[in-house]
Amino acid sequence: MSTLKSLQNHLKVLTERHRVLDKKVTDDQLHHLNDEDLRAEKYEKLELKREIAELEQQILLKEENED
């Protein structure tokens, strides 16, 4: 079982990856990257967002159990 601190650190890493990918998608849209590559980037961004949401839920549960 992961510790609260390790979950929070993982959340920071995923959030930063999502932020960087979001900027890349925006830049690629402006420079008209081909649709297939752009679609793959958007899918990866969506998967990161899903992972972030799940991790946030795990952190909330862990925080509640520690009180």
Secondary structure, DSSP 4 states (H G I P E B T S, - for coil): ---HHHHHHHHHHHHHHHHHHHHHHHHHHHTT--HHHHHHHHHHHHHHHHHHHHHHHHHHHHHHHH-
